[in-house]
Amino acid sequence: MAQDMLIQHLLKRLRLPTMGHQYRKLAQEAAAENKPYEDFLLRLLEMEVTHREENTQKRLIDQARFPYLRTLDQFDFSAMPSVNKAKVLELAKGEYLAKRENVAMMGNMGTGKTHVAISLGLMACRQGKKVRFVTATGLINDLVEAQEQHTLGRRLAQLQKLDLLILDEVGFVPFTTDGARLLFQVCSDRYIKGSLIVTTNLEFSRWAEVFGDERLTGALLDRFTHHCHILEFNGDSYRFRESLRRQESGG
């Protein structure tokens, strides 16, 4: 009994909770099956590592602040044949993150850009990467507020630490001059330091319409597209088709 209490105490001090919960059960199984000590220790360590990795993934997913969770298995590539499925599956492996490359997802509203962006972000979290999902408007509002509160430097530093920043809905709403400048700063700071996924309904040639400055837009695109994978989402809106399908079924 005293020995058991001491083991529990030491495992708690070493911050090995899974081993603390499982060692007695595994020790009994090892003794019953006459397994060597090494097998018992290996199983115990594997359970601790697995539990820690699961906790880390959950924490990273929570911190990413996805609006909802979607996987690539849930995306109907046959309904959007313009999307390069092979390229998406290759990106899911995460090599673009190691190379600090960017991804642009371009196409009409409702074609699945955000779905695929979230799916890649979710995969990145499961690979142990720090991810954050934001809408372009939401990020600008956040930066403007930080600037007013004199905490902009700290906010920008936090964004720089991310392995992947997902910037959703670029092009839906024109930016103010200050908003465009702040967003440019975020994207510029990430150049060859971290990956950026952007979803947009506008071709690159029209980005000046929302940034409002030709020179700033040109400088931004020069950095963003230097090492960039481009995915095209050309087709009718998923949501529109689904609405029609429901109406037809109801009729």
N, C-alpha and C positions, 0 to 999 in steps of 0.2 A: 504493500500500500504506500509506504513511504517512498519507495523507488518510483512508483507510478506518479506520485505527486511531484517528485523532483523532475522527472522527464517532462511532465506537462509544464512545469514552471520554466524549464530551460527552453522548451520549444516556443513558449509564449514570449520569452525574452528575445529569442532569435527571430521572432515574427514568422513562424512556420505553422499557421493555424490548421492547414489541411493535414499535415503530418500529425499534429496533436489530436485531431479527430479520428484519424485512420490507423495510427500505428498499432494500437492494441488489437484491432480486428485483423490486420495484416500479419501481425506477429503470431497470432493464434492459428491463422491459415497456414503460415509457413511452417510452424511446428507440426501441425497435423499432417502436412504433406511432405514433411522432412526436406524442405527446401533449404539450400545454403543461405547464409546470412547476406551474401551479395545480392541474391534475387529479391530478398525481402527489402533491402535498402534501395535497390533500383526501383522497385514498384512504388515505394513510398515517395521517393524523389520525383518520379514521373507524375504522380498524382498532385504533388505540390506545385510543380511547374505548370501542369495543365490548368489547375485552378487559378494560378496567378495570371496566366495568359488570357483565360476567359474573363477575369476581372478587369484586366488591362483593356481588352477589346471593348467591354461594356462601357468602361469609363471614357474611352476615346470616342465611341459612338455618341454617348450622351453629350460630350463636350463639342461635338461637331454641329449640334443643333440642326439636324435635318428636319424639315417640316413634316416629313413622313418617311418611312423606310420602303425602299423598292430594290429588288434584285434584278439581275439581267435575265434570270429564268422567267420573270414575269413580263418581260418586254417582248412583244410580238414583232419580230423582225420581218416576218412575211407581210405584215400590214404596212411596213415602211421599207420597201426594197431599196430605197436610195441610201439607206444607212449601211455602211460597210461593216457587216457583222464580224468578219475576220479581224478587222482593225480594232473593233470594240473589245473582242475577247483577248486580243493581244495586249491592249491597254490594261485590261483587268489584272494582268500578271504583275503590274506595278513597275516595270522597268523604266517607264517614262518618269516616274518619281525619282528614281536613283539618278537619272540623267538630268533632272530638273527641267523637263520639257513641259510645254503647255498643250492644252486641248481646246479647240474652238468647235462648238456645236451650233450650227447655223440652220435656220429654217423657220417655217411658219409656226404660229402659236398652236399649241395642242398636239404637236407631232412627236412628243416623247423626249425632248431634249433634257428637261429637268429630271425625268425618270432615269435616263442613262447616266446623267451627271451624279445623281444621288447613288446609283448603283456602284459607280466607280469610286465614289467617296467612301461608301460602305466597305468595299473591298480594301481600300487603302487603310481604313481603321483596323480591319482584321489582319493587316500586314504590319500593324504596330505604328502606323503613321499618324501624325497630328493633322487633323482636318477641320476646316470650318466652312459651313455653308451660309451664304448671305445673298440677299438680292442686292442689285446695284443701288437701288434707292435706299434700302435699309442700311447698307454700309455707309453711304454718303451721309445720311442723317446721323448715324452713330459718330462719324468723324467730325461733323460740324459741331455736334454737342460736346465732343471731347475737346475741340478747339476752344469753344466758349468757356469750358471749365478748366482750361490750361492743362489738360492731360493728354493732348494729342501725341506727344512724343512717346508716352508710355503705351498708348493704344497702337501706334504704328510698330513699336518694338514687339508687342504681342503678336501682331499679324505676321511679322517677319519670321517668327519662330515656327510658324506652321509649315508642314511639309507640303500641304495642298490647301489652296484657297479656291472654293467654288463660288464663282460670281454669276448669279442667275439674273436673267431678264435685262441684259444690256440692250438698250434701244427702245424700250417700251415708253420711257418718259425722258424728255430732254433734261440735261443737267444744268444747274446754275453754274456760273463761272467758278465760284469757290468749290462747288461740288465736283466739277470736272477736274479741277486742279488737285483736289485731295485724292480722287480716285486714281489720277495719273501717278501721284506720288506712291500710292500703295503698289500699283502694278510695276512701276519703275524700280521700287525697292526689292521686288521679288525677282528681278531679271537675273538669271543664272544662279539664283540662290534658293528658289523653291518653285514648285509647279503651280499653275493657274489653269482652272477649267472655266471657260466662259460660255454661257448659253446666250444666244442673240437671235433676234428676228431680222437683223439687218446684215447686208453684205458689208465687207470692210470699207468699200468705197462710200458707204453712207454713214459711217460712224461719226463723221464731222457734224452731222445733223444733230446728234445728241450731245456731243462734247462741245460744240459751238466754237471750236478753234482749230483751224486747219493744221497749224504747226504742231500744236499739242497732240492732236490726233495722229499725225504722221509719226511723231516721236514715239507715241505709245504703241502704234502698230509695228513700228520697226523693231521694238524690243519684244513684243508679244509674239510676233510671227517668226522670229529668228529661229527658234526651235519649237515648231508647233505642228500638232496633228489636227487636221481639219475633217470634221464629220458633217455631212450634209443630210438634213432632214427635210426632204421635199415630198409633200403629199398633203392630203386633207387632214384636218384635225381629228385626232382620236376621239375627243370629247364630242365633237359634232356628229361623227359617225355613230358613236354609242347612243347619243340622244335620238338619232333617227331610228336606230335599231329598236330602242325601247318603245318609241311611238308606233312603229310597225307591229311590234309584238302585242302592244296594247290594243291596236286596231284589229 
